[in-house]
Structure formats: structure tokens, C-alpha cells
Amino acid sequence: MASSRGGEALARSPEPHSPLHRRPPVAAEGDDGRGEDQGAGGSVWADFSRRASAPVHRRVRESPLSSDAVFKQSHAGLLNLCIVVLIAVNGRLIIENLMKYGLLIRAGFWFSSKSLRDWPLLICCVTLPVFPLGAFTTEKMAQHKFISEPLVICLHVVVTTASILYPVYVIIRFDSAVLSGFTLMFFAIIVWSKLVSYAHTNYDRRILSKSIHKDDIHSNFPELDDLKWVSFKSLVYFMVAPTLCYQLNYPRTTSIRKGWVIHQIVKLVIFTGLMGFIIEQYINPIIKNSQHPLRGNLLYAIERVLKLSIPTLYVWLCMFYCFFHLWLNILAELLRFGDREFYKDWWNAKTIDEVVRHVDLLIGECGT
């Protein structure tokens, strides 16, 4: 039996000079493989590979979407398909919205006659630099030991608190428009955050100046220079720089790319207009046509919330891109501010806390 099986195996195995054992010769470098130098072996193997008797399954392979192979290949085609579907779906919604409501863009929602009467808010915004000047005066008196450390802390608390309460009082007192009040509070919160960082950093520098390890600290962090030195120039730069973390020196670039700045400004205008279009054309009509959530049907309220979720998400993404990417990079380029990692890949975050820290990296770094 063994001999008969061996004979059958020999009979079934192809001869050494049969087409199954012939392989196309390796083409030399620069050879396109179509010349006459390939020889007869390559043409024979090519002809045999197209025959019905040529083996197709030669090795163990996994399906492309199996768990073992799905992460070993590119998914650019699926991403392109998702983008096409997204464009098609949103394009249909835009056409449906325009057919139902028409073009709803109006300047009165953003700039009304009431906005022109908000000149007290403009004066309040212009006078906000008074508070950084008060913080600098406090640090100067602390540097020359004119006041004690507890009094320095109390003065900083008073200055920072007044910088946020003063705009609130002006907004309530003069009954400002929504956009004007939001803009003023936006700047006031930035000033308040910068003053808090300024007070904490200078307090820590005074503590380090009295430390027995200050020589080691200076050798490891030479950018600290004199731990007791208070610079008005560094404070002015810090108040306009795209950061909430105060330090005496920042990494700087060598020059300003004017063409790049213009390109970013154009994108900022486009995406700001897109954000306004979504608010006017989608969010406002949905809100106006909705009932009070506590008076209507629960399912109807849920449907309204879900209908608002998509345009609200688009507005949030536009706000993130306009402010954290475009505006902060424009400001950093004009000021030659070097460290431009304003955010991280928050879209890969696994927790809400990680999302917040990756969206605004500067707040996360200053808070730690």
C-alpha cells in the first residue's frame, strides 16, 4: 500500500520542468518586465497562472474585517465613504431647510440698534487693563518688602475678584444685548484667569527665592533667572499672549509669516460665517417652533432635543476650530509665540475629564 501511494504521489507531482515549477525571472533594476529578456519561463508561468487548473488558495489568510486583520490595513476608503454619506445627508437637510424657511440670515440678530447703546460695556472693556496694573503694583510693593505676604495675598484676591464683578455689574446695570454682554464677560474671564496665574506664579517665585535649594532650581531651570524680579514688560506680553500660564520668558519664533496669517484670517471669516449660518438657519427656527419642554409631550421634547443636537454639535466644532486653532495660532504668529500646542487629540479621549484637558491644554497645564 505504501509503495502504491508513493507511486500515486510521484505521478501527481509535476515534473521539475513542468510549468508549475517554473517561476518568472527577477527583473533587473530599471527593467519594466515587458522586454524580450524575460525569457520563456516568465511567459509560461504567466500563461499558466490564468488557467483554470492554477491554484488560487496557497496560504492561510484572514478576512479583511476579522478581528485579527482589521487593524493591520488602511481604512481610508471607508473614511471617504463616510464623508460622502455625511455630505449627502447634510446637503439634503440644507436644501429641505431652505425650501421650508427660505434664507433667514439677518444682521439684527447679531447687531441691533440696542447694541449701539452698549457703549458702557465698551468703556468697561477698555478699562479692564486697570486690574493687571493693580496686580503689578502689588507685586512691586511685595518685591521691595513694603507690604507683608498676607497683605499681598489679600490685595490679589481683591483685584481678581473685582476684575470679574465689575463687568457683571455693568452688564446688569445697563441691560446690555446678549452678544455684547457675552463678549465683555469672555474678555473679563480671560483677564481674571491670567491674574490668578500671575498671582500664583509670583507667590511661588517668592517662596523659591527663600528656599535652600534655589541654586539647584536655577541650574535646572535657567529661564527663571532672578526669582525676585518682577517685569512689567513680561506682564504686558502675558496679557496679550495666547496662554493662561504666566512666566517671565516664552519660546519665540524668529519671524512672522504674513501670507500664512492672511490665509488663516480668511479661514476664520469663512468658518465664523458658517457658524452664524447654522445658528440662524437651523437652531433658531427649531427653538421658535418648539413648545415649552414641561408643557408638551415628553416624546416631542426628546425629538426636539435630538433635532437640535446635530446643528449644536456643528456649532461647537466650528467654535473650537475658530478659537482654539485659527484665532490662537493667528495671535501666536503675530506675537511670535512659539509653544502652539493649544489642544491635544481630544477626539481620542476616553473620559470627560480627559476631553476637557485635551480641548484646552493651557487650562489643564495651569490647573496642575
C-alpha positions in Angstrom: 0.0 0.0 0.0 2.8 2.4 0.9 4.5 1.8 -2.4 1.3 2.3 -4.4 0.6 5.6 -2.6 4.2 6.7 -3.2 3.7 5.9 -6.9 0.5 7.9 -7.0 2.2 10.9 -5.3 5.0 10.8 -7.8 2.5 10.5 -10.6 0.6 13.5 -9.3 3.6 15.7 -8.6 4.6 17.9 -11.5 7.8 17.3 -13.2 10.7 19.6 -12.4 10.5 21.2 -15.9 6.7 21.5 -15.9 5.0 24.9 -15.9 4.2 24.5 -12.1 7.9 24.6 -11.2 8.8 27.5 -13.5 9.0 30.9 -12.0 9.3 34.2 -13.9 12.8 35.6 -13.7 13.5 38.5 -11.4 13.6 41.7 -13.5 16.7 43.8 -13.3 16.6 47.3 -11.8 15.1 49.7 -14.3 13.5 46.9 -16.3 9.8 47.1 -16.7 9.5 43.3 -17.1 7.9 43.6 -20.6 11.1 43.3 -22.6 12.3 40.3 -24.6 14.9 39.5 -21.9 12.3 37.8 -19.7 12.7 34.5 -21.5 10.3 31.8 -22.0 9.9 30.9 -18.3 8.1 34.1 -17.4 5.7 33.8 -20.2 4.9 30.2 -19.4 4.2 30.9 -15.8 2.1 33.9 -16.7 0.1 31.8 -19.1 -0.4 29.0 -16.5 -1.5 31.4 -13.7 -4.5 32.3 -15.8 -5.5 28.7 -16.4 -8.4 27.0 -14.6 -6.1 24.4 -13.1 -3.8 27.1 -11.5 -4.1 27.0 -7.6 -5.7 30.1 -6.1 -5.6 29.3 -2.4 -2.0 28.9 -1.5 -1.7 30.2 2.1 -3.7 30.8 5.3 -5.3 34.2 5.2 -7.9 36.2 7.3 -10.9 38.2 6.1 -10.1 42.0 6.0 -12.7 42.8 8.6 -11.8 40.0 11.0 -10.6 40.9 14.5 -7.0 39.7 13.6 -6.7 41.7 10.4 -8.9 44.8 10.8 -6.2 47.0 12.4 -3.5 45.9 10.0 -4.8 47.7 7.0 -5.8 51.2 5.9 -9.4 52.3 6.2 -9.1 55.4 4.1 -11.7 54.1 1.7 -14.3 53.7 4.5 -13.5 57.2 5.8 -14.0 58.6 2.3 -17.3 56.8 2.1 -18.4 58.2 5.4 -17.5 61.7 4.2 -19.6 61.2 1.1 -22.6 60.0 3.1 -22.2 62.9 5.5 -22.1 65.4 2.7 -25.1 63.9 1.0 -27.2 63.7 4.2 -26.4 67.3 5.3 -26.8 68.6 1.7 -30.4 67.2 1.7 -31.1 68.8 5.1 -29.8 72.2 3.8 -32.0 72.0 0.7 -35.0 70.9 2.8 -34.4 73.8 5.3 -34.1 76.4 2.6 -37.3 75.2 0.9 -39.2 75.3 4.2 -37.9 78.6 5.7 -36.0 80.4 3.0 -32.8 82.3 3.8 -33.1 83.5 7.4 -29.8 85.3 7.7 -30.3 88.8 9.2 -28.0 91.3 10.8 -30.5 92.2 13.5 -29.9 89.1 15.5 -26.2 89.9 15.9 -26.0 93.7 15.7 -29.3 95.5 16.6 -29.9 99.2 17.5 -29.7 98.1 21.1 -26.1 97.1 20.6 -25.2 100.7 19.6 -26.4 101.8 23.0 -24.0 99.4 24.8 -21.2 102.0 25.0 -20.8 101.5 28.8 -19.7 97.9 28.0 -17.1 99.2 25.6 -15.8 101.6 28.2 -15.7 98.7 30.7 -13.8 96.5 28.3 -11.3 99.3 27.7 -10.7 99.8 31.4 -10.1 96.1 32.2 -6.2 96.7 31.9 -6.5 98.6 35.2 -6.7 95.3 37.1 -3.4 93.9 35.7 -1.8 97.2 36.6 -3.1 96.8 40.2 -1.6 93.3 40.3 1.7 94.6 39.1 1.8 97.3 41.7 1.1 94.8 44.4 4.0 92.6 43.2 6.3 95.6 43.1 5.5 96.5 46.7 6.0 92.9 47.7 9.3 92.8 45.9 10.6 95.9 47.9 9.1 94.5 51.1 6.7 97.4 51.5 3.9 95.1 52.5 3.7 91.7 54.2 2.9 88.5 52.5 -0.6 88.1 53.9 -1.5 91.6 52.7 -0.1 90.7 49.2 -2.5 87.7 49.1 -5.4 89.9 50.2 -4.7 92.5 47.6 -4.5 89.9 44.8 -7.9 88.4 46.0 -9.4 91.9 45.8 -8.0 92.7 42.4 -9.0 89.3 40.8 -12.5 89.4 42.3 -13.1 93.0 41.2 -12.0 92.1 37.7 -14.9 89.7 37.3 -17.5 91.5 39.4 -17.1 94.9 37.7 -18.2 93.6 34.2 -21.1 91.7 35.8 -22.3 94.9 37.4 -22.1 96.9 34.2 -24.0 94.3 32.2 -26.8 94.1 34.8 -26.9 97.8 35.3 -27.2 98.8 31.7 -29.3 95.8 30.5 -26.9 95.1 27.6 -27.6 93.0 24.5 -26.7 89.3 24.6 -23.8 89.4 22.2 -22.3 92.5 23.8 -22.5 91.1 27.3 -21.1 87.7 26.2 -18.1 89.4 24.6 -17.4 91.5 27.6 -17.6 88.5 30.0 -15.4 86.5 27.7 -12.6 89.1 27.9 -13.2 89.5 31.7 -12.9 85.8 32.3 -9.6 85.7 30.4 -8.3 88.7 32.4 -9.4 87.0 35.6 -7.7 83.7 34.7 -4.4 85.5 33.8 -4.4 87.5 37.0 -4.9 84.3 39.0 -1.9 82.7 37.3 0.1 85.8 37.7 -0.5 85.9 41.5 0.2 82.2 41.9 3.4 82.2 39.9 4.9 85.2 41.7 3.9 83.8 45.1 5.7 80.6 44.2 8.7 82.5 43.0 9.0 84.4 46.3 8.8 81.0 48.1 11.5 79.6 45.9 13.7 82.6 46.4 13.8 81.8 50.2 14.4 78.1 49.6 17.7 76.5 50.4 17.5 74.6 47.0 17.3 77.8 44.9 20.8 77.2 43.4 19.7 73.7 42.2 16.4 75.2 40.8 18.3 77.8 38.9 20.7 75.3 37.4 17.8 73.1 36.2 15.6 76.0 35.1 17.9 78.8 33.9 14.9 80.6 32.4 13.7 81.6 35.8 16.6 84.0 36.2 16.2 86.1 39.3 13.4 84.7 41.3 12.6 88.0 42.9 12.4 90.0 39.7 9.1 91.5 38.6 8.9 92.7 35.0 6.2 95.0 33.6 7.2 94.1 30.1 6.6 90.4 30.7 3.2 91.1 32.3 2.1 93.2 29.2 3.2 90.4 26.9 1.5 87.8 29.0 -1.8 89.7 29.0 -2.0 89.6 25.2 -0.3 86.3 24.6 -2.4 83.1 23.8 -1.7 81.5 27.1 -3.1 81.5 30.7 0.1 80.4 32.3 2.4 83.2 33.4 6.2 83.1 33.1 8.9 85.6 32.5 10.1 84.2 29.2 8.3 82.2 26.5 9.7 80.3 23.5 9.7 82.7 20.5 9.8 82.2 16.7 12.2 84.1 14.5 9.8 85.9 12.2 6.1 86.5 11.2 4.7 84.7 8.2 2.4 87.4 6.8 1.0 85.2 4.0 0.2 82.4 6.4 -1.6 84.9 8.7 -3.8 86.2 5.8 -4.7 82.6 4.9 -5.7 81.8 8.5 -7.8 85.0 8.7 -9.7 84.1 5.6 -10.5 80.7 7.1 -11.5 82.3 10.3 -14.0 84.5 8.4 -15.4 81.6 6.5 -16.0 79.3 9.5 -17.4 82.2 11.6 -19.9 82.8 8.8 -20.7 79.1 8.7 -21.3 79.1 12.4 -23.7 82.0 12.1 -25.5 80.4 9.2 -26.1 77.2 11.3 -27.4 79.2 14.2 -29.7 81.4 12.1 -30.9 78.8 9.7 -31.3 75.7 11.9 -31.1 76.4 15.7 -33.3 79.5 15.9 -36.3 78.0 13.8 -36.2 74.8 15.8 -36.3 76.7 19.1 -39.1 79.1 18.0 -41.3 76.2 16.7 -40.8 74.2 19.9 -43.2 74.1 22.8 -42.2 74.5 26.4 -40.4 71.3 27.5 -42.6 71.0 30.6 -45.9 71.6 28.9 -45.8 69.4 25.8 -45.4 65.8 25.2 -42.3 64.1 26.5 -41.6 62.3 23.2 -42.0 65.6 21.4 -39.5 67.2 23.7 -37.0 64.4 23.2 -37.4 64.7 19.4 -36.7 68.5 19.6 -33.6 67.9 21.7 -32.3 65.3 19.3 -33.1 67.6 16.3 -31.0 70.3 18.0 -28.1 68.0 18.8 -26.7 67.8 15.3 -26.6 71.6 14.5 -25.4 72.3 18.0 -22.5 69.8 17.5 -21.6 71.6 14.3 -21.6 75.0 16.0 -19.4 73.6 18.8 -16.9 72.2 16.3 -16.8 75.5 14.4 -16.2 77.4 17.7 -13.4 75.0 18.7 -11.8 75.3 15.3 -12.2 79.1 15.0 -10.9 79.9 18.5 -8.5 77.2 19.6 -6.9 76.6 16.3 -7.3 79.6 14.0 -7.5 82.6 16.4 -4.9 81.4 18.8 -2.5 80.5 16.0 -3.0 83.9 14.4 -2.4 85.6 17.7 0.7 83.4 18.4 2.1 84.2 14.9 1.7 88.0 15.3 3.3 87.8 18.8 5.9 85.2 17.6 4.7 82.9 20.4 6.5 79.6 20.0 4.6 77.0 22.0 1.4 76.4 20.0 0.2 73.2 21.4 -3.1 74.7 22.5 -5.0 71.4 22.4 -4.4 67.7 22.0 -6.3 64.9 20.3 -9.4 65.2 22.5 -11.4 63.2 19.9 -9.4 60.1 21.2 -10.1 60.8 24.9 -11.9 58.1 27.0 -13.3 60.2 29.8 -15.0 63.6 30.1 -12.1 64.9 32.3 -9.6 63.9 29.6 -11.7 65.6 26.9 -11.7 68.9 28.9 -8.0 68.7 29.5 -7.2 68.0 25.8 -9.6 70.6 24.4 -7.9 73.4 26.4 -4.4 72.2 27.2 -3.4 75.5 28.7 -6.1 75.4 31.4 -5.2 71.8 32.1 -1.5 72.6 32.5 -2.1 75.7 34.7 -4.5 73.7 36.8 -2.0 71.0 37.6 
